[in-house]
Amino acid sequence: MGNINKKLHRCPGVIIAFLLIYFSVTGIVLNHRNLVSSLDVSRELLPQDFRYHHWNNSALKGNLIFNKDSIMVFGELGVWITDATFKSYRPCLNGFPKGSDNRKVFDLHRTDNGDLYAATQSGLYVLDTLRNQWHPIYLDEQTSRFVAIESVEDTLYILNRSFLFKGKSQGVNSQFEKIELKRPVDDEDKVSLFQTIWQIHSGEIFGLPGKLFVDILGLLTILLSLTGIFYFFFPQWARRRKKKQKDVASLVRVHRWSTKWHNKVGASFIFFFVILFFSGMFLRPPLLIPIAKSTVTPIKYSHLDQKNPWYDRLRDIHYDHQRATFILATSKGVYSLPKVDAVPNRFAIQPPVSVMGINVLKPYKEGAYLIGSFNGLFLWHPSHPEIYNYAEAKPYKGNPSGRPIGRFKVTGLLEDIHGNQYMVDYDKGVVPLYHDIDFPSMPQDMLESSKMSLWNLSLEIHTGRFFRFALGDFYILIVPLSGLVGIMVLISGYLLWRKRHRKPKQR
């Protein structure tokens, strides 16, 4: 049995060690988004998949038409001003914090009095027209990610991931009341299994102390990996030095120290390492698929055990004048909200939305809405059982495969001054809908200046998507296979350690 464990630990261990190092480094970066939000990497240095081609990679989410000579587009690139032809662009980024992560704009809204607001990753901003720069409005320390803005007459409603804010539009002097929406009648006080596993993996399930503990596990994983690599190659290095008649004493001392701490760290933290590796396996397909729609009771006293029933669940909002109600899109479905102090009521007919969340909520005609996510773009009417696949021009028949993504990964929707619509696909970029007028390509100066946030790059590397340029669709196996091999190496190593250090039984 010892020889089997040695074979399972030695060669697979040195291979997985290099992967575990990059998993650990990127995982620590992902755990501290605010600290690295100002750091970017030029897309010109990255593989083709991560460079912009015809506005892909969520470059654009939507646009706001002022007149035929002034249109604002927004998305991952921030806010840019263009004309009716969508060919000439100038940035409108003054006032946003440094870093492309801080300039991600989820919604852009103009009020009746002309004030312009932006809901961004880093907070809520209003455009100071006198200085032509964005001015931050500080509303909520708990959740800085704002996702939607809506007006009803002279009242402005701002949505972040957990709360609704209500107030009057007064430019840089705007003040808002923070509102915690009521718990819906059908709420079972459940959270998604995916989110639970995600927060266990990151440590966020126990707040900042949990994240710091996982950071320590990441550092210890790097230590395990480096000492394991050294242990594997030590005999070869020692022989070479002896042949060259060089001193090996220092190398032997490093080897003893390395082996000592490799064993101590591995044996002491194996339980936590196994949880870390195992939880990570379920955050990407194919193991994500069976848990994508599952819910569980939140772990008591954890970060998910919140009094606010909508904590980190709000995604978009639109006021439906015909129905005299808000349409509230959340991670738990789409709800009707007649008033902000009313109980949200979940629509019986729900649109198909990917587990990654809703990206488009636009009114269409006769009470219908266009709903876009990584599942596709669909025409949904709250009162009609039939749902139409708008992107593919056919009735929606459900998703029998259970995959969390569809043929189109929709990240936004654009409309020109003539009413022509363009779907924004994550991979394909801007795609004409029901017309054949191509959307102009990105200007060269915009391409050359485009950057990717360090946090997003770390996410792409951590999830394995970064290696799609080399592995094709097989990249999705990196995470589950790494997790399985990592657990196998941990257990086999622990059994070897236990056999060598187990005290003999006294007779």
N, C-alpha and C positions, 0 to 999 in steps of 0.2 A: 504493500500500500504506500510505503514511503517513497518508492521509486516513481509510482504514478503521480503522487503529489508533487514530486520534484520536477517531473516533466510538464505537469500542468502549470507550475509556477515559474519555471526558469525562462524558457523561450517565449511563451505568450506574454510573460511579464515584461520582458525587455521591449517587446513590440508595443504593448499597450502603454508603457511608461511615457513614450513620446506623445501619444494622444492625450494622456491624462494631464500632462503639463499644459498643453494648450487649452484643454477644458478648464483647468483650474485658473489660469491667468484670465481667460475671458469671462469665467464665472464671477471672479472677484470684481472685474470691471462692471459687469451687469448688475451687481448688487449695489452699486453706488453711482447711479445715473446722474444725480445732481452734481456730483464732484467732477465728473468728466464731460458734462454737457457742453462745455466750451471748446472741447478738443475735436478736431476734424482730420480726416484723411482725404487727400485728393483722389477722386474717382479715376483719374488717369493712371494711377498706380495700381488699380485693382483689375481683376479679370473682367472680360467684356460683359458678363452677366450683371455686374454692379455699376456699369457706366450707363448714362442715360441714352436711350435710343427712342426717338419719337415720343418723349414724355412718359416713359415707363417708370417702374420702380416708385410709384406713388408721387411722381414729380408734381402732378396737378390733382386737385380734388374737386374744384369747382370754380365758378367765375361769377362776377357781379358786374352787370352792364349799367353804366351811367348814361352813356349816349353813344352815338355811332363812332365817335372818335376817342372814347375813353372806356376801357374795360379793364377790370382788375381780375387777375387769375391768382389762385392760392393753392397751397399744398405743401409738400415736403420742401419745396424751393422757397417757401415764404410767400411774400406778396409782390407781384409784379404788375406794372401798368402796360397795357397794349392798346392796339386800335382794333377796328372792325375786321381787319384782315388777319389778325393774330400773327403778324410777322415781325413787328418791331416792338422791343421790350425795354423797359427801364425799371430798375429795382425800386421798391418802396419798403425799405428795411431799416431805415434810421430809427433808433430807439429800441429795437429788439436786442436782447442780450447776444453776446458773441457766441458763435457755434450754431451749426445747422440744426442740431437737436432742439435748440431753444426757439427756432424759427419755424417749426412745423405748425402750420395753420389748419385747424379743423373746420373753422367756419368764419365767414366774413359777412357782416351785416350792416346795412345802412338804414338808419331810422328816418322817420318822416321829416325831422328837423335837420337832416343832413349829417348827423354824427355818424362816424364810421368806427365800428368795433371789430376786433379780431380775437377769436378764441384759439389759443395756442397751447402747445405743450408746456410752456413756461408760465402761463397765466393769461389774464384778460388785459387787452390793450385797447386804447382809443386813440385815433389819429388826431394829433394836435395840428390843425391846418395852418396856424400861424407860423409854426416852426417846421412844418412838414416832417414830423417825426411821431413815432408811436410812443404813447405815454402809458405806463403800467397802472392798473387799478388793482390795489391789494384787497382781496376779498376773503381768502380762505387759506390758512396755513396748512390745513390738513390735506387738501387736494389741490395742487397747482394746475393740473391738467384740465383745461376747459375745452368743451367739445361742441357746444351749440349756443346760438343766440337767436332770440325771436322777439318780435314786437307785437303787442296787441293795443291798438290805439296809441296812447302816449306812454304806455308802460313797457318797460324792457325786461325780458326774462333771460337770464344767463344760466347755463347748465354746465357744471363740471361733473366729474365721475361719481360724485356722491351727493351733491346738494343742488337745489335750485335757488337762484338769487333773483330778487324782484326789486325794481327801482325805476326812477325816471332818468331819461337820457339827458345828461347835463355835461357832456364832454368830459374834460379832465377833472371836473368837480363831481362826477357821478358818484352816488352812494347807493348801496343795495342792501336789502334785508336778506339774511340767510335763512332758507326754509328747508326743513327736513320733511320730505314727503311721507305721507302716511303709508302704513303697511297695507298692501292689497288684501282683499278678503280671501283669495285663494292661496295666499302665501303659506307655505309649509315650513318656513324657517330653515330652508335648505340652501346649500351652496354647491356649486359645480364640483364634481370630483376632480376635473382637470385643474381648476383653480386651487383646490386643496393640495393636490400633488405638486403643483407649481410652487406654492408657497412653502411646502415642506422642503422641496429641493433647494430653494433659495434661502431658507431660514426665516423668511418674512412672516411665517405663520406665528412666530413669537416676537415680532417687531424687530427693532434695531439689535437687541441682544442676540436674537436668533440669526440675523444676517451676519453679525460679527463672528458668531460661532461657526457658521458655514464658511466664512472667509478663512478662519483658522484651519478648518478642514481642508480648504483649498491649498493653503500653504503647506500643510502636513502632507497632502497628496503630492505636491511638488517635491518635498523632501524624500518621501517614499520612492518616487520615480527616479530621482537623481541618484540616491544611494543604491537603488536596485540596478540601475545602469552601470554604476561604478563596480558593484559586486560582480556583475556579469563579465565585464571586460578586464577586471583586475588580474586574473591569471595570465592573460596575454601581455598586458603591460609589464607585469613583473618579469616574465621570461625575456622580453625584449631588453629590459634594462640590465638583466643579468648577463645576457649575451654581449652587451656593449660595455660590460664591467662597470656599470653605474650603480650608485647606492640605491637600495630598495627599502631602506629602513623607514624613510618618511612615507613612502607609498604604503607600507605595511601598517603604519600608525593610522593613516587615513582610512585604510581598509577596515581596521578594527573599530574605529569610531563610527564609520559608516554602517557597518554590520550591526553594531550595538543599537544605534538609533533606528535603523530600519526595522529591527525586530521589536523594539520597545513601542514605537509609534504604531506599527501594524497591529500588534497584539492588543494594545490599549484602546485603540479607536476603531477596531474592525466593525463593531456594531453600527457606528455612525457612518462609516464609509459605505457599508452595504446599503443602508437606507438612502444615502446620497446617490449612489450609482443606480440603485433600483428605481428610485423615483424619477430620475432623469430619463430612463428608458421610455416612460409613458408620456413624455411631453412632445414627442414627434411621431408621425406615422412611421410604421404601421400600428404600433401599440396604442397610439392616441385614438384610433378609430373606435374601438369598443368602449372607451370611457368618455367619449366626447359629449354625450348627452346625459350622462349619469349625474345624479345629485346625492349628496350625503349631508348628515347633520354636522354643523360646524363644530370643530373641536373646542371643547369648553375652555374658556379663558385664553383662547388663542386670538391672533389678529383677525381671524375671520368671524369670531364671535362678537359681532357688533350690535349695538342697540339700534343703530340706523339700519332699517331693512334694505336701504338702497345703497349701502356703502360699496363704492367701486363698481356699480352696476348700471349707472345712467350713461346713455350713449348719444341720444339726439332728441330734439323736440321740435314740433311744428304745431302752430295753431290752425285748426280747421274751422274756418268761419261758417261753413255750411252746417257743420254738426255742433258748432259752439263748444268745442272741446279741444284740449291739447292732445296731440298724438305723441305719446312718450315711448321712445325706443330704448329698451334696456337689454342687459345680457340675459334676462329671464323672459323676454318676449316683448310684444308691443301692446301698450295700454292706452286706454282713454282716460283723460284727466280733465273733467269739466272745469274745476277750479283748483288752484294750488293747494287749498286746504281740504279738498275732497279726497275720497279714497279711490286710488287708481283701479280701473276695471280692465282686466285682461280681455282682449278681443278673442272671440271664439274661433275666428278664422285667423291663423297666424301665417305670416309670410316665411318662406325659407331663408334663414340667415345662418351663415357659417359660425362655428364656434369662435372664430377670430373676431366676430362682431360686425355690426352694421356700418356701412360706409356711405350709403346714399339713402336719403329719405326725402323724396321730392313729390309734391302734388302733381297729378296728371290731369285727368278730366273726369267730370261726373263723380267726384268723390273717391277716385282711385289714386293710388300712389305707386311711384317707382321705388323699389327697394333693392339696394345693391350691397353685395358683400362678396366674399371669396367663393360663395356658392353660385354667383351669377347676378343677373339683373332681371327683376321680375315685376310684373304689373299685378298689384294687389289691391283688392277692394274689401274693406272690413266687413261688408254685408254679403259678399258673394263667395260661395265655396270654391269657385274655379279660380286658379292662379295661372297667369300667362307668363311663359318664359319670353320676356321682351327681347333679350339679346339674341335668342335663337329663333324667334318668330314661330313659336309653337306652344301648345298647352303644356303646363308643368305636370309631370307625371310622378313626381316624388323623386327621392334619391335612394334607390335600392342598394347602391354600392356602400352607402354609409360613409363615404369619404368626406372629410371636412372642407373640401374645395370642389368646385365645379369646372366646367370647360372654360369659363371666363372668371378671372379673379378681379372683380370690380372694385376699384378704389375711389372712383369719382364719376361725375357727370357734368358735362359742359353744354352750353347753349350759345349760339351766335345771335347776332341782332336780327336775323331772319327767322329765328325759331328752330333752326337745324340743331339736332342733338348729337353729341359725341360721347360715347362711353369711354371711360378711362380704365384700361386693363393693366394689372400690375406687370405682366410680361410683355404684352403687345403694345402698350401705350394707348394713344388716342385713336379710337375706332369710330367711323361714321355710323350713325344709326338711321336706317331707312332713307338714306340718300347717298350719293356718290361723290360728295365734295370732300376731298382730303384735307385734313388739318395740317397746317404748315409745320415743318420740322423745327426743332429747337435751334435757335441762333448759335453760331459757333462760339461767340464770346461767353454765352451762358454755359455751354458745354465745358469750355476750358476752365471756367471758374467754379464749376460744380464740385461740391465736396460731400463726403459721407461722414456722419458723426462717428466718433470712436465707439460709442455705445452701440450703434446699429451694426457697425462692422463686427464688433465682439459678438453680437447676437447671431449674425450670419455664420461666423466661425463656430460658435458654441453649438449651434443646432445642426451643423454639417452642411448647410446650404452653400457655404462658400466653396465647397469642393465639387459642386455640380459641374463646373467647367471641365474637370478631369474625369469624373466618375459617371456623369450623366445621371439618369434617374436612380442609379444604385447608391447615390449619396444618402438616401433616406435610411440606409442600413448602418451608417456610421454610428449613430447614437445607440440603437438597440444592441448592436454587436459589441460596441465598446463597453456598454454596461454589463452585458453577459460575461465577456472575457474578463473585465475588471473584477467582477464578483468571484469568478472562478479562481483568478489569481490570488485574491484576498483570502478566500477560504482554504485553498491548497497551501498557501504560505503560513496561515495560522496553524493548520494541522501539522506542518513540518516543525514549526516553532514549538508547538505543544509537545510533540514527541521528543524533541531534543532537550527541552527544559522541564519536562514533567518529573516531579520527584518520585522515586521508587516507593512503592507501598511497603510499609513496615510490617513485618510478620510477628 
